[in-house]
Amino acid sequence: MASALSPKLSASLEQGVPASPVRVRFCPSPTGNPHVGLVRTALFNWAFARHHQGTLVFRIEDTDAARDSEESYDQLLDAMRWLGFDWDEGPEVGGPHAPYRQSQRMDCYAEVAGKLLDAGHAYHCYCSQEELDTRREAARAAGRPSGYDGHCRDLTPAQVEEYRAQGRTPIVRFRMPDETITFTDLVRGELTFTPENVPDYGIVRANGAPLYTLVNPVDDALMEITHVLRGEDLLSSTPRQIALYKALIELGIAKGIPDFGHLPYVMGEGNKKLSKRDPQSSLNLYRERGFLPEGLLNYLSLLGWSLSADQDIFTTDEMVAAFDIADVNPNPARFDLKKCEAINADHIRLLDVKDFTERCRPWLQAPFAPWAPEAFDETKWQAIAPHAQTRLKVLSEITDNVDFLFLPEPVLDEASWAKAMKEGSDAVLRTAREKLEPADWASAESLKEAVLAAGEAHGLKLGKAQAPVRVAVTGRTVGLPLFESLEVLGKERTLARIDAALAKLTA
């Protein structure tokens, strides 16, 4: 019979939380910058909870004092807010199972570990690391499974006393049952694990610190999590956790075993699993480059799932309405940065123009903007913004696209100059200036006709004729629609820049 639970543990189990069809959790560790694989896991859990009108629990797994940091914790919360995720229980929200940081729940884990030991579901293991390594090597050499061999499972009191006399401090191991474990994965279908492939495992370190293998399922049990959606890399731990859940149910700590779904790996360059160390995995990189949260989430949702065979662009609301974990593809998904940028560009074009102009603000100011703050002209920005919106893949590109408006002189891009200012360009520029002088500067079409006429005078099509004009005025061969740009820049500054280019050519 299970022993009585402490008042705190009992209170956690008796909160009277209304039954919910779905209770999922997102439980990252605050170690370093958030990465896109983590974001996809959060996205699928969030969409699953919202689709089923369920509960999303945001929990912080910060029991590793050597790696966790408050800075990373703050970054996690900031990332969740930036991405637009809301959570029903967790930091800054609270809830019936608070606290939601594992570092504040240590007494619960210690109590549960003690009850597992008392009930015989766990035992003290005194093996040194050297002994473990030696026995593993011997098992491999003999062709046997190399997991823990159960050496300390049934120690006699005399053996325990001898180990203690040697000054050994034990860890706590969970005693796996000698039975096959089968469960139905929500993504992968039925999976079976045999006893020889799932050995006893550690749940508490020698210094008393609880391990992920204990704290994660204990919190899931206490918080009544119904579905665990997590990365494929944690699949091997699932049979161990199922066995632990059964023990917790026996002890009156858990009410049931959640359903598990393991999300496919995200692959990076060289068809290797995308890791935290890969530059393209950092969420901060995408924020700094000016990805929209909705664009990034749209792309990440496609890494293992799709709304339909013929629709790649959709909103998070559309995803929530359609999301079914059973539709997730178990095969690895490859991260394609170019496709990610293309989808983000589509989302930029879907923005209301006013929204677009405001979202670009950070890249129109220091430290990104190369012009003096007083040189920024709001009227010109509002006029050029609709034309810029159709050209950007990421918001950070706005800086180079509009700098010609706010710098006293255009940037000098040597490659662009060499490409556009070939022999005879000075003659084309002079003719273009002559044609532009009397043009209607309130009409981009009139400016286009002027440059077209200049090209015809020299036997050139519009594309060839406008190249030296573009570089003279903007400094680059590629940019926003030229004639709308000239209209916004204005007659006086445009002609002055053409004159400056002619002077440079004739020098």
C-alpha positions in Angstrom: 0.0 0.0 0.0 1.3 3.5 -0.9 2.5 5.6 2.1 0.9 8.9 2.9 1.9 11.8 0.7 3.2 15.1 2.2 0.7 18.0 2.3 2.4 19.8 -0.5 2.4 16.8 -2.8 -1.2 15.9 -1.9 -2.2 19.5 -2.6 -0.7 19.3 -6.1 -2.9 16.2 -6.7 -6.1 17.7 -5.3 -6.4 21.0 -7.0 -9.7 20.2 -8.5 -8.6 21.2 -12.0 -11.5 20.8 -14.4 -11.0 17.8 -16.7 -9.7 18.9 -20.0 -9.6 16.8 -23.1 -6.0 17.8 -23.8 -3.3 19.0 -21.4 0.1 19.4 -23.1 3.3 20.9 -22.0 6.2 22.8 -23.5 9.2 22.4 -21.1 12.5 23.8 -22.4 15.7 24.1 -20.4 17.1 27.7 -20.1 20.5 26.9 -21.7 21.6 29.2 -24.5 19.6 30.9 -27.2 16.3 29.3 -28.2 16.7 27.3 -31.5 14.2 26.6 -34.3 13.8 22.9 -33.4 12.6 24.0 -30.0 10.3 26.5 -31.6 8.7 23.8 -33.8 8.1 21.7 -30.7 6.4 24.6 -29.0 4.4 25.3 -32.1 3.0 21.8 -32.5 2.1 21.6 -28.8 0.5 25.1 -28.9 -1.5 24.3 -32.1 -2.6 20.9 -30.6 -3.8 22.5 -27.4 -5.7 25.3 -29.2 -7.2 22.9 -31.8 -8.7 20.8 -29.0 -9.6 23.8 -26.7 -7.2 22.3 -24.3 -4.5 23.6 -21.9 -0.9 24.5 -22.7 1.4 24.3 -19.7 4.7 26.2 -20.1 7.2 24.6 -17.7 10.9 25.5 -17.2 13.3 22.5 -16.7 16.1 24.3 -14.9 17.5 21.6 -12.6 21.0 21.7 -14.2 22.6 24.6 -12.2 25.8 24.3 -14.2 24.2 25.1 -17.6 21.0 27.0 -16.8 20.9 30.8 -16.6 18.5 33.6 -15.8 19.5 35.2 -19.1 18.4 32.2 -21.0 15.2 32.0 -19.0 14.4 35.6 -19.9 15.2 34.8 -23.6 12.8 31.9 -23.5 9.9 34.0 -22.3 10.7 36.8 -24.7 10.9 34.3 -27.6 7.5 32.9 -26.7 5.9 36.4 -26.6 7.6 37.4 -29.9 6.3 34.2 -31.6 2.8 35.0 -30.4 2.4 31.9 -28.2 0.1 32.2 -25.2 0.1 29.6 -22.4 -2.6 28.7 -19.8 -0.3 27.8 -17.0 3.3 28.7 -16.3 5.6 31.6 -15.7 4.0 35.0 -15.5 0.6 33.3 -15.6 0.6 31.0 -12.6 -1.8 28.1 -12.3 -3.0 25.4 -9.9 0.2 23.4 -10.2 2.7 26.3 -9.4 5.6 26.7 -9.3 6.4 26.0 -12.9 10.2 26.1 -12.6 11.7 22.8 -11.6 14.4 24.4 -9.5 11.6 25.5 -7.1 10.1 21.9 -6.9 13.0 20.0 -5.5 11.2 18.9 -2.4 8.6 17.1 -4.6 11.2 15.1 -6.4 13.0 14.2 -3.2 9.8 12.9 -1.8 8.8 10.9 -4.8 12.3 9.4 -5.0 12.1 8.3 -1.4 8.7 6.7 -2.0 10.1 4.8 -5.0 12.9 3.5 -2.8 10.6 2.5 0.0 8.3 0.6 -2.4 11.1 -1.2 -4.0 10.7 0.5 -7.4 14.1 2.0 -7.1 17.4 1.1 -5.3 20.8 2.6 -4.4 23.6 1.9 -6.9 27.2 2.1 -5.7 29.0 1.3 -9.0 31.8 3.7 -9.9 32.0 5.1 -13.4 35.2 3.0 -14.0 33.4 -0.2 -13.0 30.4 0.6 -15.3 32.7 1.3 -18.2 34.6 -1.9 -17.7 31.5 -4.0 -17.6 30.0 -2.3 -20.6 33.1 -3.0 -22.7 33.0 -6.6 -21.6 29.3 -6.9 -22.6 30.0 -5.3 -26.0 32.9 -7.7 -26.6 30.6 -10.7 -25.8 27.9 -9.4 -28.0 25.5 -8.6 -25.2 23.5 -5.3 -24.6 25.8 -2.8 -23.0 23.3 -1.1 -20.7 23.4 -1.3 -16.9 23.7 -4.9 -15.9 21.7 -4.7 -12.6 24.9 -5.2 -10.4 23.4 -3.4 -7.4 19.8 -4.5 -7.8 19.8 -7.0 -4.9 22.8 -6.1 -2.7 22.9 -7.8 0.7 23.2 -5.6 3.8 26.8 -6.7 4.1 27.6 -5.6 0.6 26.0 -2.2 1.2 27.9 -1.8 4.4 31.2 -2.6 2.6 30.5 0.0 -0.1 29.7 2.6 2.5 32.8 1.8 4.4 34.7 2.5 1.2 33.2 6.0 1.2 31.0 5.4 -1.9 28.0 7.7 -2.3 25.2 6.0 -4.3 22.9 7.2 -7.1 19.3 6.1 -7.2 18.3 3.8 -10.0 14.8 2.9 -11.2 14.1 -0.8 -11.3 12.7 -1.6 -14.7 10.2 -4.5 -14.8 11.1 -7.6 -16.6 8.5 -7.2 -19.3 8.0 -6.0 -22.9 6.6 -2.5 -23.1 4.4 -1.6 -26.1 2.7 1.7 -26.7 1.1 3.5 -29.6 3.0 6.6 -30.7 0.7 9.3 -32.0 3.1 9.9 -34.9 4.8 6.5 -35.5 2.2 3.9 -34.6 2.7 0.9 -32.3 6.2 0.5 -30.9 7.6 -2.3 -28.8 10.7 -2.4 -26.5 12.0 -5.6 -25.0 13.5 -5.7 -21.4 17.1 -6.3 -22.5 17.1 -3.1 -24.4 15.7 -1.0 -21.6 17.9 -1.4 -18.5 17.6 0.1 -15.1 18.4 3.8 -15.2 19.5 6.6 -12.9 16.9 9.0 -11.5 18.9 10.8 -8.8 22.6 11.8 -8.8 25.0 10.9 -6.0 24.8 14.5 -4.8 21.0 14.2 -4.4 20.2 16.2 -7.5 17.2 14.7 -9.5 17.7 13.8 -13.1 15.5 14.6 -16.1 14.4 10.9 -16.1 12.7 11.6 -12.8 11.6 15.2 -12.8 10.0 15.2 -16.3 7.5 12.4 -15.7 6.9 13.4 -12.1 5.9 16.9 -13.2 3.8 15.5 -16.1 2.0 13.3 -13.6 1.4 16.0 -11.0 0.3 18.5 -13.7 -2.1 15.8 -15.3 -0.5 16.1 -18.7 -2.5 14.0 -21.2 -0.3 14.2 -24.3 3.4 14.4 -24.6 4.6 15.8 -27.9 8.4 16.0 -28.1 11.4 15.4 -30.3 12.3 12.0 -31.7 15.6 12.2 -29.8 13.6 11.4 -26.6 11.9 8.3 -28.0 14.3 5.9 -26.3 13.3 7.3 -22.9 9.6 6.7 -23.4 9.5 3.0 -22.3 11.4 3.9 -19.1 9.0 6.7 -18.4 6.0 4.4 -19.0 7.4 2.0 -16.4 7.9 4.9 -14.0 4.3 6.1 -14.6 3.0 2.7 -13.6 5.0 2.9 -10.4 3.6 6.4 -9.7 0.1 5.2 -10.3 0.6 2.5 -7.8 1.9 5.1 -5.3 -1.1 7.3 -5.9 1.0 10.0 -7.5 -0.1 9.7 -11.1 -3.7 9.2 -12.4 -2.7 7.7 -15.7 -0.1 7.4 -18.5 -0.2 10.2 -21.2 -0.2 9.5 -24.9 3.2 10.1 -26.6 4.0 11.5 -30.0 7.6 11.9 -31.2 8.2 14.6 -33.8 10.7 14.0 -36.6 14.2 15.3 -36.6 15.0 18.6 -38.4 18.0 18.1 -40.6 20.5 20.8 -41.5 23.4 21.0 -44.0 25.0 17.7 -45.0 21.8 15.9 -44.0 22.8 16.0 -40.4 20.5 16.7 -37.5 20.2 20.4 -36.9 21.8 21.2 -33.6 22.1 24.2 -31.3 25.6 24.8 -32.7 24.4 25.3 -36.2 24.2 29.0 -37.0 21.0 28.6 -38.9 19.3 27.0 -35.9 19.4 30.2 -33.7 16.0 31.9 -33.3 17.9 35.2 -32.6 19.4 35.0 -36.1 15.9 35.1 -37.7 14.7 37.9 -35.4 17.8 40.0 -36.2 17.3 39.4 -40.0 13.7 40.5 -39.8 11.7 37.4 -40.2 8.1 37.8 -39.3 6.9 35.5 -36.5 4.0 34.3 -38.7 6.3 33.7 -41.6 8.8 31.7 -39.6 6.1 29.7 -37.9 4.4 28.9 -41.2 7.7 27.5 -42.5 8.5 25.5 -39.3 5.0 23.9 -39.4 5.9 22.5 -42.8 8.8 20.5 -41.2 6.7 17.4 -40.7 3.2 18.6 -41.3 1.2 20.4 -44.0 -2.2 22.1 -44.3 -2.8 20.6 -47.7 -0.9 19.4 -50.7 -1.4 22.6 -52.6 -1.2 25.3 -49.9 2.1 26.3 -48.4 1.1 29.7 -47.1 -1.3 29.9 -44.2 -1.9 31.7 -40.9 -1.5 30.3 -37.5 -5.3 30.4 -37.1 -5.7 28.2 -40.2 -3.0 25.9 -38.8 -4.8 25.6 -35.5 -8.1 24.8 -37.2 -6.6 22.0 -39.2 -3.9 20.6 -37.0 -4.0 16.9 -36.2 -0.9 15.2 -34.7 -1.8 12.0 -36.6 -1.0 14.0 -39.8 2.6 14.6 -38.8 5.1 12.7 -41.0 7.5 10.6 -39.0 10.3 11.0 -41.6 13.1 13.6 -41.0 12.4 17.0 -42.3 15.1 19.1 -44.0 15.5 22.8 -43.1 15.7 24.8 -46.3 16.7 28.4 -45.6 15.7 29.6 -49.1 12.2 28.2 -48.8 11.9 29.7 -45.4 12.9 33.1 -46.8 10.4 32.7 -49.7 7.5 31.9 -47.3 8.5 34.9 -45.1 8.4 37.1 -48.2 4.9 36.0 -48.9 3.9 36.9 -45.4 5.5 40.3 -45.8 3.4 40.9 -48.9 0.2 39.9 -46.9 0.7 42.6 -44.3 -1.4 45.8 -44.3 0.9 48.6 -45.6 0.6 50.5 -42.3 1.6 47.3 -40.4 4.5 46.8 -42.8 5.8 50.4 -42.3 5.8 50.0 -38.5 7.4 46.6 -38.5 10.3 48.0 -40.6 11.0 50.7 -38.0 13.9 48.9 -36.1 15.9 48.7 -39.3 15.4 52.4 -40.1 17.0 53.5 -36.9 20.4 53.1 -35.2 22.3 50.9 -35.1 21.1 49.5 -38.5 20.5 52.8 -40.4 23.7 54.4 -41.8 22.1 57.8 -42.1 21.9 60.5 -39.4 18.6 60.3 -37.5 17.6 63.8 -38.6 18.0 62.8 -42.3 15.1 60.4 -42.1 12.1 61.7 -43.9 8.8 60.2 -42.8 6.9 61.5 -45.8 9.4 59.8 -48.2 9.3 56.6 -46.1 5.5 56.4 -46.3 5.7 57.0 -50.1 8.3 54.4 -50.8 7.1 51.7 -48.4 4.4 50.1 -50.6 7.0 49.6 -53.4 9.5 48.2 -50.9 7.0 45.7 -49.5 6.8 43.8 -52.7 10.6 43.3 -52.9 11.7 42.1 -49.5 12.4 38.6 -48.3 13.2 39.8 -44.7 12.6 43.1 -43.1 16.3 43.9 -42.6 16.7 44.3 -46.3 14.8 47.5 -46.1 17.9 49.4 -44.9 19.9 49.0 -48.1 16.8 49.4 -50.3 15.9 52.9 -49.0 19.3 54.3 -47.9 19.5 56.3 -51.2 16.6 58.5 -49.9 18.2 59.5 -46.6 22.0 59.6 -47.3 23.4 62.8 -48.7 25.0 60.8 -51.5 24.3 57.3 -52.7 26.5 54.4 -51.6 29.4 53.6 -53.8 29.2 50.0 -54.7 32.2 49.3 -56.9 30.8 46.2 -58.5 27.6 47.9 -59.4 29.5 50.9 -60.9 31.7 48.6 -63.0 28.7 46.7 -64.3 26.5 49.7 -65.2 29.0 52.4 -66.2 30.4 50.9 -69.4 31.7 52.8 -72.4 29.0 55.1 -73.7 27.2 55.3 -70.4 28.0 59.0 -70.1 26.2 59.7 -73.3 23.2 57.7 -72.1 23.2 59.6 -68.8 23.3 63.0 -70.5 20.4 62.1 -72.8 18.5 60.7 -69.8 19.1 63.9 -67.9 17.8 66.0 -70.9 14.7 63.9 -71.1 14.0 63.9 -67.3 14.4 67.6 -66.9 11.0 68.5 -68.4 9.2 65.3 -67.3 6.3 65.2 -64.9 8.0 64.4 -61.6 4.7 63.6 -59.9 4.3 60.7 -62.3 6.5 57.6 -62.3 5.2 56.7 -65.7 6.3 60.1 -67.1 9.8 59.4 -65.7 9.8 55.9 -67.3 8.9 57.4 -70.7 11.8 59.9 -70.4 14.4 57.1 -69.7 12.8 54.9 -72.4 13.2 57.8 -74.9 16.8 58.2 -73.9 17.5 54.6 -74.5 15.8 54.7 -77.9 18.1 57.6 -78.8 21.1 55.3 -78.3 19.5 52.1 -79.7 19.0 50.6 -76.2 16.1 48.9 -74.6 14.8 50.2 -71.3 16.7 47.7 -69.2 20.1 48.8 -70.6 19.2 52.5 -70.6 18.0 52.6 -67.0 21.0 50.7 -65.5 23.4 53.7 -65.4 20.6 55.9 -64.1 19.8 53.5 -61.3 23.5 53.3 -60.2 24.0 57.0 -60.5 20.9 57.7 -58.2 20.9 54.7 -55.8 24.4 53.3 -56.0 23.3 49.8 -56.8 22.2 47.8 -59.8 19.4 46.1 -57.9 16.8 47.8 -55.8 13.2 49.1 -55.6 11.2 50.0 -58.7 13.4 52.8 -60.3 10.9 55.3 -61.5 8.8 55.2 -58.3 12.2 55.7 -56.5 13.0 58.8 -58.6 9.6 60.2 -58.0 10.1 59.9 -54.2 13.7 61.2 -54.3 12.6 64.2 -56.3 13.8 66.1 -59.3 16.5 68.2 -57.7 18.3 65.4 -55.9 18.0 63.0 -58.9 19.5 65.4 -61.4 22.2 66.4 -59.0 23.2 62.7 -58.6 23.2 62.2 -62.4 25.5 65.3 -62.7 27.8 63.8 -60.0 28.0 60.5 -61.9 28.8 62.3 -65.2 31.6 64.2 -63.5 33.1 61.0 -62.2 32.8 59.4 -65.6 34.5 62.3 -67.4 37.2 62.6 -64.8 
